[in-house]
Amino acid sequence: MPSVQDAFYNYLTIYYVWKSRQDDTAAKETLDFFTEMLIEDFGIPQWSIEEMEDFIEVKFQQDKKDRLLRFPYELISCMLHQIEDDPARYA
């Protein structure tokens, strides 16, 4: 099982893809998969995402403890940039 940090990394990566391509059913299905994983496997029913200049911050509560994760924006947006650079490959 991935760590909660890995799960949020995957969630955020596909979230930004889906946010940019809301008609992409594969992106939506993948987003739903990671959402379900965070809720059911990690016991995190809600979280907040805040975009900073250079990073994305995720706040959530797990096991009654407030948690915070930060991801470099460049890392999270990498997949979206790949898709934008070669859209035919990701049709």
N, CA, C and O atoms as a MOPAC input file, in Angstrom:
PM7 MOZYME 1SCF
protein

 N      0.84500 1    -1.17100 1     0.00000 1
 C      0.00000 1     0.00000 1     0.00000 1
 C      0.89400 1     1.23900 1     0.00000 1
 O      1.88500 1     1.29900 1     0.72800 1
 N      0.53700 1     2.22200 1    -0.81900 1
 C      1.34300 1     3.44900 1    -0.84200 1
 C      1.16500 1     4.23600 1     0.45100 1
 O      0.21600 1     4.01100 1     1.20200 1
 N      2.06600 1     5.13700 1     0.69600 1
 C      1.94800 1     6.01900 1     1.85900 1
 C      0.88800 1     7.07100 1     1.56800 1
 O      0.48300 1     7.24800 1     0.41900 1
 N      0.43800 1     7.77100 1     2.60500 1
 C     -0.53400 1     8.84100 1     2.41700 1
 C      0.06500 1     9.94300 1     1.54200 1
 O     -0.65200 1    10.58300 1     0.77200 1
 N      1.36200 1    10.16200 1     1.65700 1
 C      2.01600 1    11.16500 1     0.81100 1
 C      1.97000 1    10.74000 1    -0.65800 1
 O      1.68700 1    11.56100 1    -1.53100 1
 N      2.24200 1     9.47800 1    -0.93100 1
 C      2.15400 1     8.97000 1    -2.30500 1
 C      0.73200 1     9.07100 1    -2.84000 1
 O      0.51900 1     9.44500 1    -3.99300 1
 N     -0.24100 1     8.73700 1    -1.99500 1
 C     -1.64000 1     8.79200 1    -2.42100 1
 C     -2.04200 1    10.22700 1    -2.75800 1
 O     -2.72100 1    10.45500 1    -3.76000 1
 N     -1.63500 1    11.19100 1    -1.94400 1
 C     -1.95600 1    12.58700 1    -2.25300 1
 C     -1.19400 1    13.07500 1    -3.48200 1
 O     -1.73600 1    13.85000 1    -4.27100 1
 N      0.03100 1    12.64300 1    -3.65500 1
 C      0.77700 1    13.00700 1    -4.87400 1
 C      0.01200 1    12.52900 1    -6.11000 1
 O     -0.19400 1    13.29600 1    -7.05100 1
 N     -0.40600 1    11.26900 1    -6.10400 1
 C     -1.15200 1    10.72400 1    -7.23300 1
 C     -2.49000 1    11.44100 1    -7.41900 1
 O     -2.87900 1    11.76300 1    -8.54200 1
 N     -3.18300 1    11.68400 1    -6.32000 1
 C     -4.45600 1    12.39400 1    -6.37600 1
 C     -4.26200 1    13.78200 1    -7.00700 1
 O     -4.97900 1    14.14700 1    -7.93900 1
 N     -3.29600 1    14.54600 1    -6.49900 1
 C     -3.08400 1    15.90200 1    -7.00300 1
 C     -2.66800 1    15.91800 1    -8.46700 1
 O     -3.12000 1    16.76400 1    -9.23900 1
 N     -1.82100 1    14.99600 1    -8.84000 1
 C     -1.37600 1    14.93000 1   -10.22900 1
 C     -2.56600 1    14.75400 1   -11.16600 1
 O     -2.69500 1    15.48000 1   -12.15200 1
 N     -3.43000 1    13.80100 1   -10.86500 1
 C     -4.57200 1    13.55200 1   -11.74900 1
 C     -5.65500 1    14.60900 1   -11.55600 1
 O     -6.40300 1    14.89900 1   -12.49000 1
 N     -5.75100 1    15.18800 1   -10.36300 1
 C     -6.71500 1    16.26700 1   -10.12600 1
 C     -6.44600 1    17.43200 1   -11.07100 1
 O     -7.37900 1    17.97300 1   -11.66500 1
 N     -5.18300 1    17.82400 1   -11.21600 1
 C     -4.85900 1    18.94300 1   -12.08700 1
 C     -5.02200 1    18.58400 1   -13.56700 1
 O     -5.32400 1    19.45100 1   -14.38700 1
 N     -4.82500 1    17.32800 1   -13.90100 1
 C     -5.11600 1    16.89100 1   -15.27200 1
 C     -6.61000 1    17.00900 1   -15.51900 1
 O     -7.03400 1    17.60200 1   -16.51100 1
 N     -7.41500 1    16.44200 1   -14.61500 1
 C     -8.86400 1    16.47100 1   -14.78900 1
 C     -9.40200 1    17.90400 1   -14.77300 1
 O    -10.29900 1    18.24100 1   -15.54700 1
 N     -8.86000 1    18.74000 1   -13.89800 1
 C     -9.29600 1    20.13300 1   -13.80500 1
 C     -9.10600 1    20.85000 1   -15.13800 1
 O     -9.90600 1    21.70900 1   -15.51000 1
 N     -8.05500 1    20.49600 1   -15.84400 1
 C     -7.76400 1    21.10000 1   -17.13900 1
 C     -8.52300 1    20.42500 1   -18.28300 1
 O     -8.77400 1    21.04700 1   -19.31500 1
 N     -8.89000 1    19.14600 1   -18.09800 1
 C     -9.53200 1    18.35800 1   -19.17000 1
 C    -10.76900 1    17.64600 1   -18.61100 1
 O    -10.79200 1    16.41800 1   -18.52800 1
 N    -11.78100 1    18.40100 1   -18.23300 1
 C    -12.92900 1    17.83600 1   -17.53700 1
 C    -13.76600 1    16.88200 1   -18.39100 1
 O    -14.62500 1    16.17800 1   -17.86000 1
 N    -13.53300 1    16.84900 1   -19.66200 1
 C    -14.21900 1    15.87000 1   -20.51800 1
 C    -13.43600 1    14.55500 1   -20.63300 1
 O    -13.88000 1    13.63800 1   -21.32400 1
 N    -12.31300 1    14.45400 1   -19.98600 1
 C    -11.45600 1    13.26700 1   -20.02300 1
 C    -11.97400 1    12.23800 1   -19.01300 1
 O    -11.72200 1    12.35700 1   -17.81400 1
 N    -12.69600 1    11.23200 1   -19.50600 1
 C    -13.30400 1    10.24400 1   -18.60300 1
 C    -12.25700 1     9.38600 1   -17.89900 1
 O    -12.46700 1     8.98700 1   -16.75400 1
 N    -11.15400 1     9.09900 1   -18.54400 1
 C    -10.09800 1     8.31400 1   -17.89900 1
 C     -9.50700 1     9.08800 1   -16.72400 1
 O     -9.23600 1     8.51000 1   -15.67200 1
 N     -9.30900 1    10.37600 1   -16.89900 1
 C     -8.79200 1    11.20400 1   -15.80500 1
 C     -9.79600 1    11.23000 1   -14.65200 1
 O     -9.39800 1    11.13900 1   -13.49000 1
 N    -11.08300 1    11.35300 1   -14.95400 1
 C    -12.10800 1    11.38000 1   -13.91400 1
 C    -12.17200 1    10.05100 1   -13.16800 1
 O    -12.28700 1    10.03500 1   -11.94200 1
 N    -12.09700 1     8.94400 1   -13.88800 1
 C    -12.12000 1     7.63200 1   -13.23700 1
 C    -10.89200 1     7.44100 1   -12.33700 1
 O    -10.99800 1     6.87400 1   -11.24900 1
 N     -9.75000 1     7.90800 1   -12.78700 1
 C     -8.52700 1     7.80000 1   -11.98600 1
 C     -8.61000 1     8.70800 1   -10.76000 1
 O     -8.18900 1     8.32600 1    -9.66800 1
 N     -9.15100 1     9.90100 1   -10.94400 1
 C     -9.35200 1    10.80600 1    -9.81600 1
 C    -10.28400 1    10.16800 1    -8.78600 1
 O    -10.02000 1    10.23400 1    -7.58600 1
 N    -11.36000 1     9.55700 1    -9.24500 1
 C    -12.29300 1     8.88200 1    -8.33200 1
 C    -11.60600 1     7.73900 1    -7.58300 1
 O    -11.87500 1     7.52200 1    -6.40200 1
 N    -10.73200 1     7.01800 1    -8.25800 1
 C     -9.99600 1     5.91400 1    -7.62900 1
 C     -9.13700 1     6.43000 1    -6.46600 1
 O     -9.16500 1     5.86600 1    -5.37200 1
 N     -8.37700 1     7.50100 1    -6.70900 1
 C     -7.50600 1     8.02900 1    -5.65600 1
 C     -8.30900 1     8.71600 1    -4.55100 1
 O     -7.90400 1     8.69400 1    -3.38900 1
 N     -9.43200 1     9.31900 1    -4.90100 1
 C    -10.31500 1     9.89100 1    -3.88600 1
 C    -10.81400 1     8.79300 1    -2.95600 1
 O    -10.77700 1     8.93500 1    -1.73400 1
 N    -11.27900 1     7.70000 1    -3.54600 1
 C    -11.76000 1     6.57500 1    -2.75500 1
 C    -10.64400 1     5.99100 1    -1.88600 1
 O    -10.88400 1     5.62200 1    -0.73600 1
 N     -9.44500 1     5.90600 1    -2.42000 1
 C     -8.31600 1     5.38600 1    -1.65400 1
 C     -8.04700 1     6.25500 1    -0.42600 1
 O     -7.84700 1     5.73900 1     0.67300 1
 N     -8.04200 1     7.57500 1    -0.61800 1
 C     -7.78900 1     8.47000 1     0.50400 1
 C     -8.87900 1     8.34500 1     1.56700 1
 O     -8.59100 1     8.37000 1     2.76400 1
 N    -10.12000 1     8.21000 1     1.13200 1
 C    -11.23100 1     8.11800 1     2.07600 1
 C    -11.25000 1     6.76200 1     2.77400 1
 O    -11.28400 1     6.69000 1     4.00300 1
 N    -11.22700 1     5.69800 1     1.99300 1
 C    -11.43700 1     4.36700 1     2.56100 1
 C    -10.16400 1     3.72900 1     3.12700 1
 O    -10.19800 1     3.14900 1     4.21200 1
 N     -9.07400 1     3.82500 1     2.42300 1
 C     -7.84200 1     3.16500 1     2.88200 1
 C     -7.08900 1     3.97500 1     3.93300 1
 O     -6.45400 1     3.40800 1     4.82300 1
 N     -7.16200 1     5.29800 1     3.82900 1
 C     -6.41100 1     6.13900 1     4.75900 1
 C     -7.29200 1     6.83900 1     5.78800 1
 O     -6.77800 1     7.49000 1     6.69600 1
 N     -8.60600 1     6.71500 1     5.65900 1
 C     -9.50300 1     7.31800 1     6.63100 1
 C     -9.48100 1     8.83400 1     6.63100 1
 O     -9.56900 1     9.46400 1     7.68500 1
 N     -9.36200 1     9.42500 1     5.43400 1
 C     -9.31700 1    10.88400 1     5.30500 1
 C    -10.53600 1    11.30900 1     4.47900 1
 O    -10.48100 1    11.30400 1     3.25000 1
 N    -11.63300 1    11.67700 1     5.14500 1
 C    -12.85000 1    11.98700 1     4.41100 1
 C    -12.85100 1    13.35300 1     3.72800 1
 O    -13.62500 1    13.57800 1     2.79800 1
 N    -12.00100 1    14.25400 1     4.17600 1
 C    -11.94600 1    15.57200 1     3.54000 1
 C    -10.55200 1    16.17200 1     3.68900 1
 O     -9.78600 1    15.82400 1     4.58700 1
 N    -10.26300 1    17.07500 1     2.78200 1
 C     -8.98000 1    17.75900 1     2.78100 1
 C     -9.15100 1    19.06900 1     2.04500 1
 O    -10.12900 1    19.27400 1     1.32700 1
 N     -8.18800 1    19.94900 1     2.23400 1
 C     -8.20400 1    21.21700 1     1.50900 1
 C     -6.90100 1    21.34400 1     0.73500 1
 O     -5.84700 1    20.86800 1     1.15600 1
 N     -7.01200 1    21.99800 1    -0.40000 1
 C     -5.85500 1    22.21800 1    -1.27100 1
 C     -5.67800 1    23.72000 1    -1.42200 1
 O     -6.61900 1    24.44200 1    -1.75000 1
 N     -4.46600 1    24.17300 1    -1.18100 1
 C     -4.16800 1    25.58800 1    -1.36100 1
 C     -2.97000 1    25.71500 1    -2.28600 1
 O     -1.92300 1    25.10500 1    -2.06500 1
 N     -3.14500 1    26.51400 1    -3.32000 1
 C     -2.06500 1    26.73200 1    -4.27900 1
 C     -1.24900 1    27.93600 1    -3.84300 1
 O     -1.76900 1    29.04400 1    -3.70600 1
 N      0.01500 1    27.70300 1    -3.63300 1
 C      0.95200 1    28.77700 1    -3.31200 1
 C      1.73200 1    29.10200 1    -4.58700 1
 O      1.46800 1    28.52600 1    -5.64300 1
 N      2.66500 1    29.99800 1    -4.49200 1
 C      3.41800 1    30.38000 1    -5.68200 1
 C      4.21900 1    29.20700 1    -6.24900 1
 O      4.19300 1    28.96600 1    -7.45600 1
 N      4.92300 1    28.48600 1    -5.39300 1
 C      5.80900 1    27.42900 1    -5.86500 1
 C      5.39800 1    26.02300 1    -5.43200 1
 O      6.01400 1    25.03900 1    -5.84000 1
 N      4.36400 1    25.93300 1    -4.61100 1
 C      3.98200 1    24.61400 1    -4.13700 1
 C      2.48900 1    24.53400 1    -3.87700 1
 O      1.78500 1    25.54300 1    -3.84800 1
 N      2.03400 1    23.32500 1    -3.69200 1
 C      0.64400 1    23.04200 1    -3.37000 1
 C      0.62600 1    22.45100 1    -1.96900 1
 O      1.38200 1    21.53300 1    -1.65300 1
 N     -0.23800 1    22.98900 1    -1.15000 1
 C     -0.32900 1    22.57100 1     0.23500 1
 C     -1.64600 1    21.81800 1     0.44300 1
 O     -2.70600 1    22.27100 1     0.01100 1
 N     -1.56400 1    20.67400 1     1.10300 1
 C     -2.74900 1    19.87800 1     1.40300 1
 C     -2.86900 1    19.77600 1     2.92400 1
 O     -1.94100 1    19.35000 1     3.61100 1
 N     -4.02500 1    20.17600 1     3.42500 1
 C     -4.30700 1    20.07400 1     4.85600 1
 C     -5.40000 1    19.04200 1     5.05100 1
 O     -6.38500 1    19.02300 1     4.31300 1
 N     -5.22700 1    18.18000 1     6.04800 1
 C     -6.20500 1    17.14800 1     6.32900 1
 C     -6.03100 1    16.67300 1     7.76000 1
 O     -5.06900 1    17.03100 1     8.44000 1
 N     -6.96500 1    15.87500 1     8.19600 1
 C     -6.88100 1    15.29300 1     9.52400 1
 C     -6.88000 1    13.77500 1     9.36200 1
 O     -7.69400 1    13.21300 1     8.62800 1
 N     -5.95600 1    13.13000 1    10.05700 1
 C     -5.85100 1    11.66900 1    10.02800 1
 C     -5.58500 1    11.19900 1    11.44800 1
 O     -4.69900 1    11.71600 1    12.13000 1
 N     -6.34800 1    10.22900 1    11.87900 1
 C     -6.23200 1     9.72600 1    13.25100 1
 C     -6.31600 1    10.86100 1    14.27300 1
 O     -5.56400 1    10.89900 1    15.24700 1
 N     -7.25100 1    11.78700 1    14.02400 1
 C     -7.51900 1    12.93100 1    14.91000 1
 C     -6.33500 1    13.89200 1    15.04700 1
 O     -6.27200 1    14.68300 1    15.98800 1
 N     -5.40200 1    13.81300 1    14.09900 1
 C     -4.24600 1    14.71900 1    14.10400 1
 C     -4.28600 1    15.57300 1    12.84300 1
 O     -4.52100 1    15.06300 1    11.74700 1
 N     -4.05600 1    16.87000 1    13.00300 1
 C     -3.95400 1    17.75100 1    11.84700 1
 C     -2.65100 1    17.46400 1    11.12700 1
 O     -1.59300 1    17.34400 1    11.74500 1
 N     -2.74600 1    17.35600 1     9.80700 1
 C     -1.55900 1    17.05600 1     8.99900 1
 C     -1.45600 1    18.06600 1     7.86100 1
 O     -2.44600 1    18.66400 1     7.43900 1
 N     -0.25700 1    18.23100 1     7.39100 1
 C      0.02800 1    19.14900 1     6.30100 1
 C      1.08100 1    18.51300 1     5.40100 1
 O      2.11200 1    18.03500 1     5.87300 1
 N      0.80700 1    18.51600 1     4.10900 1
 C      1.79100 1    18.06000 1     3.12700 1
 C      1.98600 1    19.16600 1     2.10700 1
 O      1.04200 1    19.87500 1     1.75900 1
 N      3.20800 1    19.31000 1     1.63100 1
 C      3.51400 1    20.28500 1     0.57800 1
 C      4.19900 1    19.56700 1    -0.56700 1
 O      5.07700 1    18.72500 1    -0.37600 1
 N      3.76500 1    19.93300 1    -1.76900 1
 C      4.32800 1    19.35200 1    -2.98100 1
 C      4.76000 1    20.49000 1    -3.90000 1
 O      4.01500 1    21.45300 1    -4.08000 1
 N      5.94500 1    20.39100 1    -4.47900 1
 C      6.34700 1    21.40900 1    -5.45300 1
 C      5.36800 1    21.42500 1    -6.62800 1
 O      5.03000 1    20.38000 1    -7.18400 1
 N      4.92300 1    22.61700 1    -6.99000 1
 C      3.96500 1    22.74200 1    -8.09000 1
 C      4.52000 1    22.11200 1    -9.36600 1
 O      3.78800 1    21.47100 1   -10.12000 1
 N      5.79600 1    22.29500 1    -9.59700 1
 C      6.43500 1    21.74900 1   -10.79900 1
 C      6.29600 1    20.22100 1   -10.86300 1
 O      6.09200 1    19.66200 1   -11.94100 1
 N      6.40400 1    19.56100 1    -9.73700 1
 C      6.27400 1    18.10300 1    -9.68000 1
 C      4.83600 1    17.66600 1    -9.97500 1
 O      4.61700 1    16.71400 1   -10.72400 1
 N      3.86400 1    18.35700 1    -9.39200 1
 C      2.45700 1    18.00000 1    -9.56700 1
 C      1.99300 1    18.28400 1   -10.99100 1
 O      1.19000 1    17.52800 1   -11.53900 1
 N      2.47400 1    19.33600 1   -11.58500 1
 C      2.00600 1    19.73300 1   -12.91700 1
 C      2.73600 1    19.02700 1   -14.05600 1
 O      2.41300 1    19.25300 1   -15.22200 1
 N      3.69800 1    18.18900 1   -13.74700 1
 C      4.50100 1    17.52200 1   -14.77600 1
 C      3.64300 1    16.70600 1   -15.75600 1
 O      3.82200 1    16.81400 1   -16.97000 1
 N      2.72800 1    15.90200 1   -15.24300 1
 C      1.89700 1    15.08600 1   -16.12600 1
 C      1.00500 1    15.94800 1   -17.01400 1
 O      0.84800 1    15.66200 1   -18.20100 1
 N      0.42700 1    16.99100 1   -16.44800 1
 C     -0.41000 1    17.88400 1   -17.24100 1
 C      0.40000 1    18.50700 1   -18.37700 1
 O     -0.09300 1    18.61200 1   -19.50000 1
 N      1.62500 1    18.91700 1   -18.09800 1
 C      2.47000 1    19.49600 1   -19.14400 1
 C      2.79800 1    18.46500 1   -20.22600 1
 O      2.83900 1    18.80400 1   -21.40900 1
 N      3.02900 1    17.21900 1   -19.83300 1
 C      3.27900 1    16.16600 1   -20.81900 1
 C      2.07100 1    15.98900 1   -21.73600 1
 O      2.22300 1    15.84300 1   -22.94800 1
 N      0.88900 1    16.00200 1   -21.16300 1
 C     -0.33500 1    15.84000 1   -21.94900 1
 C     -0.52800 1    17.04300 1   -22.86500 1
 O     -0.88700 1    16.87400 1   -24.03000 1
 N     -0.30100 1    18.22500 1   -22.37200 1
 C     -0.45300 1    19.43400 1   -23.18900 1
 C      0.57700 1    19.47400 1   -24.31200 1
 O      0.28400 1    19.97600 1   -25.39700 1
 N      1.78100 1    18.95200 1   -24.06800 1
 C      2.82700 1    18.95100 1   -25.08200 1
 C      2.58900 1    17.93500 1   -26.19100 1
 O      3.04300 1    18.12300 1   -27.32000 1
 N      1.87000 1    16.85000 1   -25.86500 1
 C      1.62000 1    15.79000 1   -26.83900 1
 C      0.19500 1    15.24300 1   -26.66300 1
 O      0.01900 1    14.09600 1   -26.25400 1
 N     -0.82100 1    16.06100 1   -26.97100 1
 C     -2.20000 1    15.66700 1   -26.69900 1
 C     -2.66200 1    14.42800 1   -27.47800 1
 O     -3.52200 1    13.69300 1   -26.99200 1
 N     -2.12300 1    14.18400 1   -28.65100 1
 C     -2.52600 1    13.01000 1   -29.42500 1
 C     -2.18500 1    11.70900 1   -28.70100 1
 O     -2.89200 1    10.70900 1   -28.82600 1
 N     -1.12000 1    11.73900 1   -27.96300 1
 C     -0.69400 1    10.54300 1   -27.21900 1
 C     -1.65400 1    10.20300 1   -26.08000 1
 O     -1.73800 1     9.05100 1   -25.65300 1
 N     -2.37500 1    11.21200 1   -25.59200 1
 C     -3.26100 1    11.03100 1   -24.45400 1
 C     -4.73500 1    11.22900 1   -24.82900 1
 O     -5.54300 1    11.63200 1   -23.99200 1
 N     -5.07000 1    10.95200 1   -26.05900 1
 C     -6.44900 1    11.14800 1   -26.52300 1
 C     -7.42600 1    10.23100 1   -25.81300 1
 O     -8.62500 1    10.27300 1   -26.08900 1

